[in-house]
Amino acid sequence: MADRRLQVFHAVAKHLSFTKAAEALFMTQPAVTFQIRQLEEHFNTRLFDRAHGRIALTPAGQAALEYAERILELSAEMDTRMKEMGGQVAGALLIGASTTIAEYLLPPVLGEFKMAYPGVVPRLFVANSEAVQARIAERTLDLGFIEGESHLPSLVTDVCCDDELQVVCAPAHPLARQAAATPQMLAEYPYVSREPGSGTREVIDSYLDRAGVRPDSLQVVMELGSPEAIKGLLSAGNAFAIMSRATAAKEARAGELARVPLAPRLTRHLSVVYPKERFHSRLVNSFVQFAKERLAAQQAAESARPAA
């Protein structure tokens, strides 16, 4: 119910970019510019300084942003409260998820939740953990699923379950013949890494550091942001990657890829994160609890499977 101009202003102020705000709001850039111009005419003051291809908030814009955040939050809370007083668990559910979780773990959870609550319309934003957290902090997402825990003070982290990372390679790769792979072994072979900002990469780099192996000592031949692209590369070449056990489960069962535990084993938390605030809708609370239970059950079942 909040004024659309305030929503647009809030997005531009957070991104400090008309282009990025347009992308986040699924609008054209001229439409975003028009809404900002209308708001500035309404207040009879400039909200942004525009110079040299960059924008910045004016003092009036900074004050307007503080009010806009309070107004938008209250508007969303009112809308949700009114629906819940009518007994509904319904509406849009804006979810972010890191690539691994979104592609391999979350789809069945979303499907089951949709069956239980037909009036809910989930919308999934997929990116690395860093980008997901940024969108939640901007309040453009209700909640998100990431690897590890959030480092942003404005977000709450609830651990869902543990996830094991393993060496993944072609069945003919020398590492595939090992019962376990030590960090020291890894530097001997070409390595495909996740991209900077990936939660998986952060966990792996930290693990290697603790083992006394510098991450930059590995023979990185490529950095990729897609687990599917990584698996395709591994099956066709002589490199290895370190990935979630669940990511390569189907290929391991088919004999297309091999999974080798690390020694010592490498596990990480999978977490749900959301903004720190007093009010959480019944819809968000219901989905968080539902997802935590389903993800924990999924990972327990996968861990019980024999290694392939």
C-alpha contacts under 8 A as a table, 3 or more apart, distances in Angstrom:
res1	aa1	res2	aa2	distance
1	M	75	S	6.23
1	M	76	A	7.74
1	M	79	D	7.46
2	A	6	L	7.13
2	A	7	Q	7.32
2	A	71	I	7.30
2	A	72	L	6.13
2	A	75	S	5.83
3	D	6	L	5.40
3	D	7	Q	6.75
4	R	7	Q	5.04
4	R	8	V	6.28
5	R	8	V	5.14
5	R	9	F	6.03
5	R	35	Q	5.42
5	R	36	I	6.70
5	R	38	Q	7.73
5	R	39	L	6.38
6	L	9	F	4.95
6	L	10	H	5.98
6	L	39	L	7.90
6	L	68	A	6.14
6	L	72	L	7.82
7	Q	10	H	5.16
7	Q	11	A	6.35
7	Q	68	A	7.81
7	Q	72	L	7.35
8	V	11	A	5.19
8	V	12	V	6.28
8	V	21	A	7.35
8	V	25	L	7.64
8	V	32	V	6.48
8	V	35	Q	6.89
8	V	36	I	7.18
9	F	12	V	5.20
9	F	13	A	6.02
9	F	35	Q	7.78
9	F	36	I	6.16
9	F	65	L	7.85
10	H	13	A	5.12
10	H	14	K	6.14
10	H	65	L	6.40
10	H	68	A	6.57
10	H	69	E	7.25
11	A	14	K	5.21
11	A	15	H	6.13
11	A	21	A	5.17
11	A	24	A	7.63
11	A	25	L	7.75
11	A	138	E	7.96
12	V	15	H	5.21
12	V	16	L	5.26
12	V	17	S	5.59
12	V	18	F	5.66
12	V	20	K	7.62
12	V	21	A	5.10
13	A	16	L	5.06
13	A	17	S	7.59
13	A	56	A	7.95
13	A	57	L	6.93
13	A	65	L	7.13
14	K	138	E	6.64
15	H	18	F	7.70
15	H	20	K	6.31
15	H	21	A	6.19
16	L	54	R	7.88
16	L	55	I	5.99
16	L	56	A	6.48
17	S	20	K	5.37
17	S	21	A	6.10
17	S	54	R	7.69
17	S	55	I	6.91
18	F	21	A	5.13
18	F	22	A	6.06
18	F	29	Q	6.25
18	F	32	V	6.71
18	F	33	T	7.05
19	T	22	A	5.16
19	T	23	E	6.38
19	T	29	Q	5.80
20	K	23	E	5.06
20	K	24	A	6.19
21	A	24	A	5.09
21	A	25	L	6.12
21	A	32	V	7.67
22	A	25	L	5.18
22	A	26	F	5.77
22	A	27	M	4.78
22	A	28	T	5.61
22	A	29	Q	5.37
22	A	32	V	6.22
23	E	26	F	5.06
23	E	27	M	6.38
23	E	28	T	7.62
24	A	27	M	7.85
24	A	140	T	7.78
27	M	31	A	6.54
27	M	32	V	6.87
28	T	31	A	5.30
28	T	32	V	6.51
29	Q	32	V	5.07
29	Q	33	T	6.21
30	P	33	T	5.01
30	P	34	F	6.09
31	A	34	F	5.07
31	A	35	Q	6.33
32	V	35	Q	5.23
32	V	36	I	6.38
33	T	36	I	5.24
33	T	37	R	6.15
34	F	37	R	5.09
34	F	38	Q	6.22
35	Q	38	Q	5.13
35	Q	39	L	6.31
36	I	39	L	5.09
36	I	40	E	6.18
37	R	40	E	5.14
37	R	41	E	6.17
38	Q	41	E	5.09
38	Q	42	H	6.11
39	L	42	H	4.95
39	L	43	F	6.33
40	E	43	F	5.24
40	E	44	N	5.61
40	E	45	T	5.41
40	E	46	R	5.59
40	E	47	L	6.35
41	E	44	N	4.72
41	E	45	T	6.80
45	T	60	A	7.35
46	R	49	D	7.28
46	R	58	T	6.96
46	R	60	A	7.15
46	R	61	G	7.25
47	L	57	L	5.96
47	L	58	T	5.37
47	L	59	P	7.64
47	L	60	A	5.74
47	L	61	G	4.02
47	L	62	Q	7.74
47	L	64	A	7.81
48	F	55	I	6.19
48	F	56	A	5.41
48	F	57	L	4.54
48	F	58	T	5.24
48	F	61	G	6.24
49	D	55	I	5.42
49	D	56	A	5.19
49	D	57	L	6.17
49	D	58	T	6.06
50	R	53	G	6.92
50	R	54	R	5.83
50	R	55	I	4.55
50	R	56	A	6.78
51	A	54	R	5.49
51	A	55	I	6.43
57	L	60	A	7.61
57	L	61	G	5.00
57	L	62	Q	5.78
58	T	61	G	4.80
58	T	62	Q	6.18
59	P	62	Q	5.11
59	P	63	A	6.39
60	A	63	A	5.18
60	A	64	A	6.09
61	G	64	A	4.92
61	G	65	L	6.08
62	Q	65	L	5.12
62	Q	66	E	6.60
63	A	66	E	5.36
63	A	67	Y	6.64
64	A	67	Y	5.21
64	A	68	A	5.96
65	L	68	A	4.90
65	L	69	E	6.12
66	E	69	E	5.44
66	E	70	R	6.61
67	Y	70	R	5.25
67	Y	71	I	6.08
68	A	71	I	5.05
68	A	72	L	5.94
69	E	72	L	5.33
69	E	73	E	6.08
70	R	73	E	5.25
70	R	74	L	6.15
71	I	74	L	5.22
71	I	75	S	6.01
72	L	75	S	5.00
72	L	76	A	6.13
73	E	76	A	5.25
73	E	77	E	6.14
74	L	77	E	4.98
74	L	78	M	6.04
75	S	78	M	5.17
75	S	79	D	6.21
76	A	79	D	5.16
76	A	80	T	6.21
77	E	80	T	5.22
77	E	81	R	6.00
77	E	279	F	7.36
77	E	281	S	7.60
78	M	81	R	5.10
78	M	82	M	6.08
79	D	82	M	5.41
79	D	83	K	6.43
80	T	83	K	5.21
80	T	84	E	6.15
80	T	281	S	6.38
81	R	84	E	5.08
81	R	85	M	6.11
81	R	281	S	7.42
82	M	85	M	5.18
82	M	86	G	6.60
83	K	86	G	5.19
83	K	87	G	6.76
83	K	88	Q	5.59
83	K	89	V	7.66
83	K	90	A	7.78
84	E	87	G	4.92
84	E	88	Q	5.00
84	E	89	V	6.58
84	E	282	R	7.17
85	M	88	Q	7.36
89	V	117	Y	6.85
89	V	119	G	6.93
89	V	120	V	6.93
89	V	282	R	6.81
89	V	283	L	5.46
90	A	117	Y	7.11
90	A	118	P	7.64
90	A	119	G	4.51
90	A	120	V	4.35
90	A	121	V	7.42
90	A	283	L	6.83
91	G	119	G	6.29
91	G	120	V	4.86
91	G	121	V	5.81
92	A	120	V	5.99
92	A	121	V	4.68
92	A	122	P	5.81
92	A	123	R	7.10
93	L	120	V	6.81
93	L	121	V	5.94
93	L	122	P	4.58
93	L	123	R	6.04
93	L	142	D	6.77
93	L	283	L	7.71
93	L	284	V	7.40
94	L	122	P	6.09
94	L	123	R	5.04
94	L	124	L	6.35
94	L	125	F	7.71
94	L	140	T	7.77
94	L	141	L	4.97
94	L	142	D	5.17
94	L	143	L	6.91
95	I	122	P	7.02
95	I	123	R	5.99
95	I	124	L	4.94
95	I	125	F	6.15
95	I	141	L	5.86
95	I	142	D	6.00
95	I	143	L	5.32
95	I	144	G	5.41
95	I	145	F	7.93
96	G	124	L	5.64
96	G	125	F	4.56
96	G	126	V	5.88
96	G	127	A	7.56
96	G	132	V	5.54
96	G	135	R	7.98
96	G	136	I	7.86
96	G	141	L	6.59
96	G	143	L	6.30
96	G	144	G	4.25
96	G	145	F	6.27
97	A	101	I	6.12
97	A	102	A	5.29
97	A	124	L	7.23
97	A	125	F	6.37
97	A	126	V	5.23
97	A	127	A	6.52
97	A	128	N	7.52
97	A	129	S	7.22
97	A	132	V	6.37
97	A	144	G	5.28
97	A	145	F	4.56
97	A	146	I	6.03
98	S	101	I	5.55
98	S	102	A	5.95
98	S	126	V	5.84
98	S	127	A	5.18
98	S	128	N	4.65
98	S	129	S	5.06
98	S	132	V	6.82
98	S	145	F	6.31
98	S	146	I	5.32
98	S	147	E	7.21
98	S	199	G	7.83
99	T	102	A	5.16
99	T	103	E	6.00
99	T	126	V	5.84
99	T	127	A	5.67
99	T	128	N	5.92
99	T	226	S	7.13
99	T	227	P	7.59
100	T	103	E	5.46
100	T	104	Y	5.94
100	T	105	L	7.41
100	T	227	P	6.94
100	T	244	S	7.61
100	T	247	T	6.90
101	I	104	Y	5.55
101	I	105	L	4.94
101	I	106	L	5.79
101	I	145	F	7.06
101	I	146	I	7.36
102	A	105	L	6.17
102	A	106	L	5.17
102	A	107	P	6.79
102	A	126	V	6.44
103	E	106	L	6.81
103	E	107	P	6.99
104	Y	107	P	7.03
104	Y	246	A	6.99
104	Y	247	T	6.20
105	L	108	P	6.97
105	L	109	V	7.43
105	L	246	A	7.96
105	L	295	L	7.04
105	L	298	Q	7.76
106	L	109	V	5.15
106	L	110	L	6.19
106	L	295	L	7.74
107	P	110	L	5.20
107	P	111	G	6.20
108	P	111	G	4.96
108	P	112	E	6.16
109	V	112	E	5.29
109	V	113	F	6.16
109	V	291	A	6.25
109	V	294	R	6.45
109	V	295	L	7.51
110	L	113	F	5.11
110	L	114	K	6.03
110	L	122	P	7.48
111	G	114	K	5.19
111	G	115	M	6.35
112	E	115	M	5.15
112	E	116	A	6.36
113	F	116	A	5.06
113	F	117	Y	6.04
113	F	287	F	7.37
113	F	290	F	7.48
114	K	117	Y	5.03
114	K	118	P	5.22
114	K	119	G	7.71
114	K	120	V	6.38
114	K	121	V	7.62
114	K	122	P	7.92
115	M	118	P	5.62
117	Y	120	V	5.80
118	P	121	V	7.87
125	F	132	V	7.73
126	V	132	V	7.49
127	A	130	E	7.97
127	A	131	A	5.94
127	A	132	V	6.08
128	N	131	A	5.54
128	N	132	V	6.33
128	N	146	I	7.93
128	N	197	G	6.35
128	N	198	S	5.03
128	N	199	G	6.76
128	N	225	G	7.95
129	S	132	V	5.15
129	S	133	Q	6.24
129	S	145	F	7.84
129	S	146	I	5.18
129	S	147	E	6.64
129	S	197	G	6.78
129	S	198	S	5.76
129	S	199	G	5.32
130	E	133	Q	5.36
130	E	134	A	6.34
130	E	197	G	5.44
130	E	198	S	6.76
130	E	199	G	7.28
131	A	134	A	5.08
131	A	135	R	6.36
131	A	197	G	7.71
132	V	135	R	5.29
132	V	136	I	6.41
132	V	144	G	6.42
132	V	145	F	7.90
132	V	146	I	7.59
133	Q	136	I	5.14
133	Q	137	A	6.14
133	Q	144	G	7.13
133	Q	150	S	7.29
133	Q	152	L	7.71
133	Q	273	V	7.70
134	A	137	A	5.13
134	A	138	E	6.27
135	R	138	E	5.03
135	R	139	R	6.37
135	R	140	T	5.56
135	R	141	L	5.96
136	I	139	R	4.93
136	I	140	T	5.91
136	I	141	L	4.84
136	I	142	D	6.45
136	I	143	L	6.25
136	I	144	G	7.07
136	I	155	L	7.94
136	I	274	Y	6.54
136	I	275	P	6.73
137	A	140	T	7.75
137	A	154	S	6.64
137	A	155	L	6.91
137	A	275	P	6.52
138	E	141	L	7.68
139	R	142	D	6.77
139	R	275	P	7.65
141	L	144	G	7.42
142	D	274	Y	6.50
142	D	275	P	7.77
142	D	284	V	7.33
143	L	272	V	6.96
143	L	273	V	5.67
143	L	274	Y	4.53
143	L	275	P	7.47
143	L	284	V	7.80
144	G	272	V	5.54
144	G	273	V	5.27
144	G	274	Y	6.52
145	F	270	L	7.12
145	F	271	S	5.61
145	F	272	V	4.47
145	F	273	V	6.29
146	I	149	E	7.22
146	I	150	S	7.99
146	I	199	G	7.05
146	I	270	L	5.95
146	I	271	S	5.47
146	I	272	V	6.43
146	I	273	V	7.51
147	E	199	G	5.16
147	E	200	T	6.52
147	E	268	R	7.12
147	E	269	H	6.14
147	E	270	L	4.73
147	E	271	S	6.24
148	G	199	G	6.67
148	G	203	V	7.48
148	G	268	R	6.08
148	G	269	H	4.88
148	G	270	L	5.64
148	G	271	S	6.29
149	E	157	T	6.14
149	E	159	V	7.72
149	E	269	H	7.28
149	E	270	L	7.70
149	E	271	S	6.27
150	S	155	L	6.93
150	S	156	V	7.54
150	S	157	T	6.22
150	S	273	V	7.11
152	L	155	L	5.71
153	P	156	V	7.77
154	S	275	P	6.02
154	S	276	K	5.72
155	L	273	V	6.24
155	L	274	Y	5.42
155	L	275	P	4.50
155	L	276	K	5.30
156	V	273	V	5.41
156	V	274	Y	5.46
156	V	275	P	6.01
156	V	276	K	5.71
157	T	271	S	6.32
157	T	272	V	5.90
157	T	273	V	4.60
157	T	274	Y	7.01
158	D	271	S	5.46
158	D	272	V	5.30
158	D	273	V	6.32
159	V	269	H	6.28
159	V	270	L	6.00
159	V	271	S	4.24
159	V	272	V	6.39
160	C	269	H	7.21
160	C	270	L	5.60
160	C	271	S	5.09
160	C	272	V	6.66
160	C	292	K	4.87
160	C	293	E	7.60
160	C	295	L	6.77
160	C	296	A	6.28
161	C	269	H	5.87
161	C	270	L	5.52
161	C	271	S	7.22
161	C	292	K	7.46
161	C	295	L	6.80
161	C	296	A	5.05
161	C	299	Q	7.21
162	D	267	T	6.41
162	D	268	R	5.56
162	D	269	H	4.58
162	D	270	L	5.92
162	D	296	A	7.74
162	D	299	Q	7.27
163	D	244	S	6.70
163	D	245	R	7.43
163	D	267	T	5.43
163	D	268	R	5.39
163	D	269	H	6.17
163	D	270	L	6.65
163	D	299	Q	6.86
164	E	244	S	5.85
164	E	245	R	5.78
164	E	265	R	7.57
164	E	266	L	5.82
164	E	267	T	4.25
164	E	268	R	6.47
165	L	242	I	6.25
165	L	243	M	5.14
165	L	244	S	4.34
165	L	245	R	5.52
165	L	261	P	7.58
165	L	262	L	7.79
165	L	265	R	7.85
165	L	266	L	5.54
165	L	267	T	5.94
165	L	268	R	7.73
166	Q	242	I	5.37
166	Q	243	M	5.61
166	Q	244	S	6.27
166	Q	245	R	5.84
166	Q	259	R	6.19
166	Q	260	V	5.65
166	Q	261	P	4.87
166	Q	262	L	5.84
166	Q	265	R	7.98
166	Q	266	L	7.21
167	V	181	A	7.47
167	V	240	F	6.69
167	V	241	A	5.75
167	V	242	I	4.53
167	V	243	M	6.52
167	V	259	R	5.66
167	V	260	V	4.99
167	V	261	P	6.26
167	V	262	L	6.71
168	V	234	L	7.80
168	V	240	F	5.73
168	V	241	A	5.33
168	V	242	I	5.91
168	V	243	M	6.58
168	V	248	A	7.44
168	V	257	L	6.76
168	V	258	A	5.68
168	V	259	R	4.72
168	V	260	V	6.45
169	C	173	H	6.31
169	C	175	L	7.48
169	C	176	A	6.75
169	C	234	L	5.65
169	C	235	S	6.92
169	C	238	N	7.70
169	C	239	A	6.68
169	C	240	F	4.66
169	C	241	A	6.61
169	C	257	L	5.72
169	C	258	A	5.45
169	C	259	R	6.78
170	A	173	H	5.34
170	A	176	A	7.20
170	A	234	L	5.98
170	A	235	S	5.09
170	A	236	A	7.64
170	A	237	G	7.47
170	A	238	N	7.19
170	A	240	F	7.66
170	A	256	E	6.85
170	A	257	L	4.79
170	A	258	A	5.81
171	P	176	A	5.69
171	P	255	G	7.30
171	P	256	E	6.87
171	P	257	L	5.52
171	P	258	A	5.16
172	A	176	A	6.69
173	H	176	A	5.39
173	H	177	R	7.49
173	H	238	N	6.32
173	H	239	A	7.89
174	P	177	R	5.73
174	P	178	Q	7.47
175	L	178	Q	5.36
175	L	181	A	6.97
175	L	260	V	7.46
176	A	179	A	7.95
176	A	258	A	5.96
176	A	259	R	7.12
176	A	260	V	6.41
178	Q	181	A	6.43
178	Q	260	V	7.12
179	A	260	V	6.72
179	A	261	P	7.36
180	A	260	V	5.69
180	A	261	P	5.02
180	A	262	L	5.37
180	A	263	A	5.80
181	A	185	M	6.37
181	A	186	L	7.38
181	A	260	V	6.70
181	A	261	P	6.39
181	A	262	L	4.78
181	A	263	A	5.69
182	T	185	M	5.38
182	T	186	L	6.96
182	T	262	L	5.82
182	T	263	A	4.94
182	T	264	P	7.06
183	P	186	L	5.41
183	P	187	A	7.56
183	P	208	L	6.43
183	P	211	A	6.71
183	P	213	V	6.72
183	P	262	L	7.45
183	P	263	A	7.40
184	Q	187	A	6.17
184	Q	213	V	6.74
185	M	188	E	5.87
185	M	189	Y	7.96
186	L	189	Y	6.00
186	L	191	Y	7.92
186	L	218	L	6.91
187	A	190	P	7.71
187	A	217	S	6.50
187	A	218	L	4.63
187	A	219	Q	6.27
188	E	218	L	7.69
188	E	219	Q	7.56
189	Y	218	L	7.81
189	Y	219	Q	6.49
189	Y	238	N	7.99
189	Y	239	A	6.53
189	Y	240	F	7.38
190	P	218	L	7.48
190	P	219	Q	4.89
190	P	220	V	6.06
190	P	221	V	6.09
190	P	238	N	7.03
190	P	239	A	4.66
190	P	240	F	6.51
191	Y	218	L	6.66
191	Y	219	Q	5.46
191	Y	220	V	4.68
191	Y	221	V	5.85
191	Y	222	M	7.34
191	Y	239	A	5.32
191	Y	240	F	5.15
191	Y	241	A	5.79
192	V	220	V	5.78
192	V	221	V	5.88
192	V	222	M	5.12
192	V	223	E	5.96
192	V	224	L	7.39
192	V	230	I	7.06
192	V	239	A	6.57
192	V	240	F	6.11
192	V	241	A	5.10
193	S	201	R	7.15
193	S	220	V	6.55
193	S	221	V	7.99
193	S	222	M	6.28
193	S	223	E	4.75
193	S	224	L	6.42
193	S	241	A	6.42
193	S	242	I	7.66
194	R	198	S	6.41
194	R	200	T	7.09
194	R	201	R	5.58
194	R	223	E	5.27
194	R	224	L	5.13
194	R	225	G	5.59
194	R	226	S	7.85
195	E	198	S	5.78
195	E	201	R	6.99
195	E	223	E	5.31
195	E	224	L	5.58
195	E	225	G	5.38
196	P	201	R	6.99
197	G	201	R	7.47
197	G	202	E	7.46
198	S	201	R	5.22
198	S	202	E	6.40
198	S	225	G	7.82
199	G	202	E	5.10
199	G	203	V	6.30
200	T	203	V	5.28
200	T	204	I	6.25
200	T	243	M	7.52
201	R	204	I	5.09
201	R	205	D	6.04
202	E	205	D	5.28
202	E	206	S	6.21
203	V	206	S	5.22
203	V	207	Y	6.20
203	V	268	R	7.24
204	I	207	Y	5.03
204	I	208	L	6.22
204	I	242	I	7.65
205	D	208	L	5.20
205	D	209	D	6.18
205	D	214	R	7.89
205	D	215	P	5.59
206	S	209	D	5.12
206	S	210	R	6.29
207	Y	210	R	5.24
207	Y	211	A	6.38
207	Y	266	L	7.29
208	L	211	A	5.02
208	L	212	G	6.33
208	L	213	V	5.05
208	L	214	R	6.33
208	L	215	P	6.18
209	D	212	G	5.12
209	D	213	V	5.40
209	D	214	R	5.68
209	D	215	P	6.94
210	R	213	V	7.48
213	V	217	S	7.17
214	R	217	S	5.31
214	R	218	L	7.56
215	P	218	L	5.88
216	D	219	Q	7.81
216	D	220	V	7.93
220	V	223	E	7.47
224	L	227	P	7.65
224	L	229	A	7.12
224	L	230	I	6.56
225	G	229	A	7.93
226	S	229	A	5.22
226	S	230	I	6.33
227	P	230	I	4.97
227	P	231	K	6.18
227	P	243	M	7.97
227	P	247	T	7.35
228	E	231	K	5.18
228	E	232	G	6.27
229	A	232	G	5.13
229	A	233	L	6.28
230	I	233	L	5.15
230	I	234	L	6.21
230	I	241	A	7.57
231	K	234	L	5.05
231	K	235	S	6.23
231	K	248	A	7.66
232	G	235	S	5.44
232	G	236	A	6.55
233	L	236	A	5.36
233	L	237	G	6.13
233	L	239	A	7.93
234	L	237	G	5.30
234	L	238	N	6.73
234	L	239	A	5.81
234	L	240	F	6.16
234	L	241	A	7.57
234	L	257	L	7.91
235	S	256	E	6.88
235	S	257	L	6.47
243	M	247	T	6.67
243	M	248	A	7.74
244	S	247	T	5.21
244	S	248	A	7.32
245	R	248	A	6.00
245	R	249	A	6.40
245	R	259	R	7.33
246	A	249	A	5.05
246	A	299	Q	7.97
246	A	302	E	6.95
247	T	250	K	7.87
248	A	251	E	5.40
248	A	252	A	5.98
248	A	257	L	7.29
248	A	259	R	7.59
249	A	252	A	5.17
249	A	253	R	6.28
250	K	253	R	5.31
250	K	254	A	6.35
251	E	254	A	5.02
251	E	255	G	6.12
251	E	256	E	5.05
251	E	257	L	5.42
251	E	258	A	7.91
252	A	255	G	5.06
252	A	256	E	5.92
252	A	257	L	4.94
252	A	258	A	5.46
252	A	259	R	6.74
252	A	308	A	5.35
253	R	256	E	7.72
253	R	308	A	6.13
254	A	257	L	7.77
255	G	258	A	7.00
255	G	308	A	7.68
258	A	308	A	6.23
259	R	307	A	6.98
259	R	308	A	6.14
260	V	307	A	7.82
261	P	265	R	6.34
262	L	265	R	4.76
262	L	266	L	6.33
263	A	266	L	7.70
272	V	288	V	7.40
277	E	280	H	7.32
280	H	284	V	6.42
280	H	285	N	6.49
281	S	284	V	5.25
281	S	285	N	6.17
282	R	285	N	5.12
282	R	286	S	5.88
283	L	286	S	5.17
283	L	287	F	6.19
284	V	287	F	5.22
284	V	288	V	6.08
285	N	288	V	5.21
285	N	289	Q	6.30
286	S	289	Q	5.42
286	S	290	F	6.10
287	F	290	F	4.96
287	F	291	A	5.85
288	V	291	A	5.25
288	V	292	K	6.08
289	Q	292	K	5.26
289	Q	293	E	6.36
290	F	293	E	5.42
290	F	294	R	6.29
291	A	294	R	5.14
291	A	295	L	5.86
292	K	295	L	5.35
292	K	296	A	6.09
293	E	296	A	5.33
293	E	297	A	6.27
294	R	297	A	5.09
294	R	298	Q	6.13
295	L	298	Q	5.02
295	L	299	Q	6.20
296	A	299	Q	5.31
296	A	300	A	6.14
297	A	300	A	5.14
297	A	301	A	6.21
298	Q	301	A	5.23
298	Q	302	E	6.24
299	Q	302	E	5.00
299	Q	303	S	6.02
300	A	303	S	5.19
300	A	304	A	6.29
301	A	304	A	5.20
301	A	305	R	6.76
302	E	305	R	5.38
303	S	306	P	7.76
